[in-house]
Amino acid sequence: MQYRRVGRSGLTVSRLGLGTMTWGAAVDSYEANDQLTAFLDAGGTLVDTAPIYGDGACEELLGSLLAKTGTRDDVVLAGKAGFVRRGGRVVKDGSRGGLLDQLDTSLRQLGTDHLDLWQIHTPDLDVPLEETLGALEHAVRTGRTRYVGVSNFTGWQTGIAHTWLAGRPDGIPLVSSQVEYSLVNRDPEAEVVPAARHLGMGLLAWSPLGRGVLSGKYRGGVPSDSRAASPQWEEFVGAHLTPAKSGVVEALARASEGLGVTIAHVALAWLVDRSQVSAAIIGARTTAQLLENLASEDLELPPEILQALDDVSDAAR
């Protein structure tokens, strides 16, 4: 496994991170244990989580596995706050009180006294940004997290947030921005990537396989057991199941055939080659899927293939 600094900070993470969004729901405790073991055995360090993941069961499950395996000190634990469940719905809560309550709950469930990275999961436009950012500052000052970042912020929101925090008496900078980024979603390159580069922040890419589309599983249609076949996820995945974006998948398929690797390997190798990307966060339903994606670390794409993928994905925007 290769490792990178997160932006210009001292935080070092594995270039591939482990996503836990479905742990406690689609991924049970036995499978989660196998995935965590496989990830750590491969040299992975970054584990990304949030209190709403797994219908609220993820962090307690992850905490129990870290305690059972004694591996808390081997991982870079990246948590989030900003979404809560109320009345059967998931809603935003960027208030200082709400965020710090979520952080304390996460620490208790994860069985640790601090996170390595704590991120605001999403902007809450109903709460003053200074109040939201104040929760990050307080968390660092009280030792509940070592570093702070944002998630799903636009470029201008990132710039304002970084400037406000860095200008505080203790000068606490944002070190990371987590956004959806892949060959079928290059939107971050318009604002977020330049902002992160200017501010010295690293990018954590969620859904690096384009919500599963870049695995190639949808080339022949929608499999009955896939997320796109589920009413809950149909619209989410369908956003990347367009004729233009299918051309990106076909270009990946041609590259993968020539290199003798999987389509997913090529997609992940393209992403981690981007200089501002500190890590791509990969999630999997099975340990076999996780191991297959982790094997992409051995692949370095030739310049001509990188350029060809740049061109075809740029045309598909």
C-alpha positions as CSV (number, residue, x, y, z in Angstrom):
1,M,0.0,0.0,0.0
2,Q,1.2,3.5,-0.8
3,Y,0.8,6.4,1.6
4,R,0.2,10.1,1.2
5,R,0.1,13.2,3.3
6,V,-3.3,14.9,3.5
7,G,-2.6,18.1,1.7
8,R,0.2,20.0,3.4
9,S,-0.7,18.6,6.9
10,G,1.3,16.1,8.9
11,L,-1.5,13.5,8.6
12,T,-0.5,10.5,6.6
13,V,-3.1,8.0,5.2
14,S,-3.1,5.0,2.9
15,R,-3.9,5.9,-0.7
16,L,-6.9,3.6,-0.6
17,G,-9.3,4.1,2.3
18,L,-11.9,1.7,3.7
19,G,-15.5,3.0,3.5
20,T,-18.0,1.7,6.0
21,M,-21.3,3.2,4.8
22,T,-23.1,-0.2,4.7
23,W,-21.6,-1.7,7.8
24,G,-24.3,-2.8,10.2
25,A,-26.9,-2.9,7.4
26,A,-25.9,-4.7,4.2
27,V,-22.6,-5.7,5.7
28,D,-22.9,-7.8,8.9
29,S,-20.4,-8.2,11.7
30,Y,-18.7,-11.3,10.3
31,E,-18.2,-9.7,6.9
32,A,-17.1,-6.4,8.4
33,N,-14.5,-8.3,10.5
34,D,-13.1,-10.0,7.5
35,Q,-13.0,-6.7,5.5
36,L,-11.2,-4.9,8.3
37,T,-8.7,-7.7,8.7
38,A,-8.1,-7.8,4.9
39,F,-7.7,-4.0,4.7
40,L,-5.2,-3.9,7.5
41,D,-3.3,-6.9,6.2
42,A,-2.9,-5.0,2.9
43,G,-1.4,-2.1,4.7
44,G,-4.5,0.1,4.7
45,T,-4.8,2.7,7.4
46,L,-7.7,5.2,6.6
47,V,-11.1,4.1,7.8
48,D,-14.0,6.4,7.0
49,T,-17.2,6.3,9.0
50,A,-20.2,8.4,10.2
51,P,-22.9,8.0,12.8
52,I,-25.7,7.7,10.3
53,Y,-23.9,4.9,8.4
54,G,-25.4,1.4,8.5
55,D,-28.8,2.9,9.6
56,G,-27.0,4.1,12.7
57,A,-25.3,0.7,13.5
58,C,-22.0,1.2,11.8
59,E,-19.9,2.9,14.4
60,E,-20.8,0.6,17.3
61,L,-19.9,-2.3,15.0
62,L,-16.6,-0.7,13.9
63,G,-15.8,0.1,17.5
64,S,-16.3,-3.4,18.7
65,L,-14.1,-4.8,15.9
66,L,-11.3,-2.3,16.7
67,A,-11.5,-3.4,20.4
68,K,-11.6,-7.1,19.5
69,T,-8.6,-6.9,17.2
70,G,-6.7,-4.3,19.2
71,T,-6.1,-2.3,16.1
72,R,-7.3,1.2,17.0
73,D,-3.8,2.6,16.9
74,D,-3.2,1.0,13.5
75,V,-6.0,3.0,11.8
76,V,-6.5,6.6,10.9
77,L,-10.1,7.0,12.1
78,A,-12.0,9.6,10.0
79,G,-15.5,10.4,11.3
80,K,-18.2,12.9,10.3
81,A,-21.1,14.8,11.8
82,G,-23.9,16.9,10.3
83,F,-26.6,14.4,9.4
84,V,-29.1,13.1,12.1
85,R,-32.2,10.9,12.0
86,R,-35.4,12.6,13.2
87,G,-38.9,11.3,12.9
88,G,-37.8,8.6,10.5
89,R,-36.0,11.0,8.2
90,V,-32.3,12.0,7.8
91,V,-31.9,15.7,8.2
92,K,-29.0,18.2,8.4
93,D,-27.8,19.5,11.8
94,G,-24.8,21.8,11.6
95,S,-25.5,23.4,15.0
96,R,-22.6,23.5,17.5
97,G,-24.6,21.5,20.0
98,G,-25.8,19.0,17.5
99,L,-22.3,18.4,16.0
100,L,-20.6,18.1,19.4
101,D,-23.3,15.7,20.6
102,Q,-22.8,13.6,17.5
103,L,-19.0,13.6,18.1
104,D,-19.4,12.5,21.7
105,T,-21.7,9.7,20.6
106,S,-19.2,8.6,17.9
107,L,-16.4,8.5,20.4
108,R,-18.4,6.4,22.8
109,Q,-19.6,3.9,20.1
110,L,-16.1,3.7,18.5
111,G,-14.5,3.1,21.9
112,T,-11.9,5.8,21.5
113,D,-11.1,9.2,23.2
114,H,-10.3,10.9,19.9
115,L,-10.8,10.8,16.1
116,D,-7.8,11.3,13.8
117,L,-9.9,13.3,11.4
118,W,-13.3,14.8,12.0
119,Q,-15.3,16.2,9.1
120,I,-18.5,18.3,8.7
121,H,-20.6,15.9,6.6
122,T,-22.4,18.5,4.6
123,P,-23.1,22.3,4.8
124,D,-26.1,23.3,6.7
125,L,-27.3,26.6,5.2
126,D,-29.8,27.2,8.1
127,V,-26.9,27.5,10.6
128,P,-24.2,30.3,10.5
129,L,-21.1,28.8,9.1
130,E,-19.1,30.3,12.0
131,E,-21.1,28.3,14.4
132,T,-20.5,25.0,12.5
133,L,-16.8,25.7,12.2
134,G,-16.7,26.6,15.9
135,A,-17.5,23.0,16.7
136,L,-14.5,21.9,14.7
137,E,-12.3,24.3,16.6
138,H,-13.6,23.2,19.9
139,A,-13.1,19.6,19.1
140,V,-9.4,20.2,18.3
141,R,-8.9,22.3,21.4
142,T,-10.5,19.7,23.7
143,G,-8.5,16.8,22.1
144,R,-11.5,15.0,20.7
145,T,-9.9,15.1,17.2
146,R,-6.4,15.6,15.8
147,Y,-7.4,17.1,12.4
148,V,-10.5,18.6,10.9
149,G,-12.0,18.7,7.4
150,V,-15.2,19.2,5.4
151,S,-17.3,17.1,3.1
152,N,-19.5,18.0,0.2
153,F,-18.6,21.7,0.4
154,T,-18.3,23.7,-2.7
155,G,-15.1,25.5,-3.6
156,W,-16.2,28.9,-2.3
157,Q,-17.6,27.3,0.9
158,T,-14.3,25.5,1.4
159,G,-12.3,28.7,0.9
160,I,-14.4,30.7,3.4
161,A,-14.3,27.9,6.0
162,H,-10.5,27.4,5.7
163,T,-9.8,31.1,6.0
164,W,-12.1,31.6,9.0
165,L,-10.5,28.6,10.9
166,A,-7.0,29.4,10.0
167,G,-7.4,33.0,11.1
168,R,-8.5,32.0,14.6
169,P,-6.1,32.5,17.6
170,D,-4.9,28.8,17.4
171,G,-4.8,28.8,13.6
172,I,-6.5,25.5,13.1
173,P,-6.6,24.8,9.3
174,L,-8.9,22.5,7.4
175,V,-6.7,19.7,6.1
176,S,-9.2,17.8,3.9
177,S,-12.2,18.1,1.6
178,Q,-14.2,14.9,0.9
179,V,-16.2,14.9,-2.3
180,E,-17.6,12.5,-4.9
181,Y,-14.9,12.3,-7.5
182,S,-14.4,9.8,-10.3
183,L,-14.2,9.4,-14.1
184,V,-17.9,9.9,-14.3
185,N,-18.0,12.8,-11.9
186,R,-15.2,15.3,-12.5
187,D,-17.3,18.3,-11.2
188,P,-14.8,18.9,-8.3
189,E,-12.2,20.0,-10.8
190,A,-14.1,23.2,-11.5
191,E,-13.9,24.6,-8.0
192,V,-13.0,22.2,-5.2
193,V,-9.7,20.9,-6.7
194,P,-8.3,24.4,-7.3
195,A,-9.4,25.6,-3.9
196,A,-7.9,22.6,-2.2
197,R,-4.6,23.1,-4.1
198,H,-4.4,26.8,-3.2
199,L,-5.3,26.1,0.5
200,G,-3.0,23.1,0.9
201,M,-5.8,20.7,1.5
202,G,-6.0,17.1,0.4
203,L,-9.0,15.5,-1.3
204,L,-10.7,12.3,0.0
205,A,-12.7,10.9,-2.9
206,W,-16.0,9.1,-2.1
207,S,-17.6,6.8,-4.6
208,P,-14.4,6.5,-6.7
209,L,-16.1,3.9,-8.8
210,G,-19.0,6.2,-9.8
211,R,-21.6,4.6,-7.5
212,G,-20.6,1.2,-8.9
213,V,-20.9,2.2,-12.6
214,L,-17.1,2.1,-13.1
215,S,-16.9,-1.5,-12.0
216,G,-18.4,-2.5,-15.4
217,K,-21.3,-4.4,-13.8
218,Y,-23.9,-2.4,-15.7
219,R,-22.4,-2.8,-19.2
220,G,-25.0,-5.4,-20.1
221,G,-27.9,-3.9,-18.3
222,V,-29.0,-3.6,-14.7
223,P,-28.4,-6.8,-12.6
224,S,-31.3,-7.8,-10.4
225,D,-29.1,-7.8,-7.3
226,S,-27.5,-4.4,-7.9
227,R,-28.2,-1.1,-6.2
228,A,-29.6,0.3,-9.5
229,A,-32.3,-2.3,-9.3
230,S,-33.4,-1.2,-5.9
231,P,-36.1,1.6,-5.7
232,Q,-34.1,3.1,-2.8
233,W,-30.9,3.5,-4.9
234,E,-32.2,3.5,-8.5
235,E,-32.1,7.3,-8.9
236,F,-28.7,7.6,-7.1
237,V,-27.0,5.1,-9.4
238,G,-29.0,6.1,-12.5
239,A,-27.4,9.6,-12.5
240,H,-24.3,7.9,-13.9
241,L,-26.1,5.4,-16.2
242,T,-26.2,7.8,-19.2
243,P,-25.2,7.2,-22.8
244,A,-22.3,9.7,-22.5
245,K,-21.0,8.1,-19.3
246,S,-21.3,4.6,-20.8
247,G,-18.7,5.7,-23.3
248,V,-16.3,6.3,-20.3
249,V,-17.0,2.7,-19.2
250,E,-16.3,1.4,-22.6
251,A,-13.0,3.3,-22.8
252,L,-12.1,1.8,-19.4
253,A,-13.0,-1.7,-20.8
254,R,-10.6,-1.3,-23.7
255,A,-7.8,-0.1,-21.5
256,S,-8.4,-2.9,-19.0
257,E,-8.3,-5.5,-21.8
258,G,-5.0,-4.1,-23.1
259,L,-3.5,-4.0,-19.6
260,G,-4.9,-7.4,-18.4
261,V,-6.6,-5.9,-15.4
262,T,-10.2,-5.2,-14.3
263,I,-12.1,-2.1,-15.3
264,A,-12.3,-1.0,-11.7
265,H,-8.5,-1.2,-11.4
266,V,-8.1,1.2,-14.2
267,A,-10.7,3.6,-12.8
268,L,-9.1,3.7,-9.4
269,A,-5.6,4.0,-10.8
270,W,-6.7,7.0,-12.8
271,L,-8.2,8.7,-9.7
272,V,-5.3,8.2,-7.3
273,D,-2.9,9.5,-10.0
274,R,-4.5,12.9,-9.5
275,S,-2.1,15.0,-7.5
276,Q,-4.6,16.6,-5.1
277,V,-6.2,13.2,-4.2
278,S,-4.9,12.0,-0.8
279,A,-7.1,8.8,-0.8
280,A,-9.9,7.1,-2.6
281,I,-12.5,5.6,-0.2
282,I,-13.7,2.3,-1.4
283,G,-16.6,0.3,0.0
284,A,-17.6,-3.2,-0.7
285,R,-20.3,-5.7,0.1
286,T,-17.9,-8.6,0.3
287,T,-14.3,-9.2,1.3
288,A,-13.6,-10.6,-2.2
289,Q,-14.8,-7.3,-3.8
290,L,-12.6,-5.3,-1.4
291,L,-9.5,-7.4,-2.1
292,E,-10.1,-7.1,-5.8
293,N,-10.2,-3.3,-5.5
294,L,-7.2,-3.1,-3.2
295,A,-5.2,-4.9,-5.8
296,S,-5.4,-1.8,-8.0
297,E,-2.5,-0.4,-5.9
298,D,-0.2,-2.4,-8.1
299,L,-1.3,-0.6,-11.3
300,E,0.4,2.5,-12.8
301,L,-1.3,3.7,-15.9
302,P,0.8,4.7,-19.0
303,P,0.6,8.4,-19.8
304,E,-1.2,7.7,-23.1
305,I,-4.0,5.9,-21.3
306,L,-4.3,8.6,-18.7
307,Q,-4.6,11.2,-21.4
308,A,-7.2,9.1,-23.3
309,L,-9.3,8.7,-20.2
310,D,-9.0,12.4,-19.5
311,D,-10.3,13.1,-22.9
312,V,-13.2,10.7,-23.0
313,S,-14.4,11.6,-19.5
314,D,-14.1,15.3,-20.2
315,A,-16.3,14.9,-23.3
316,A,-18.9,13.0,-21.1
317,R,-19.5,15.9,-18.7
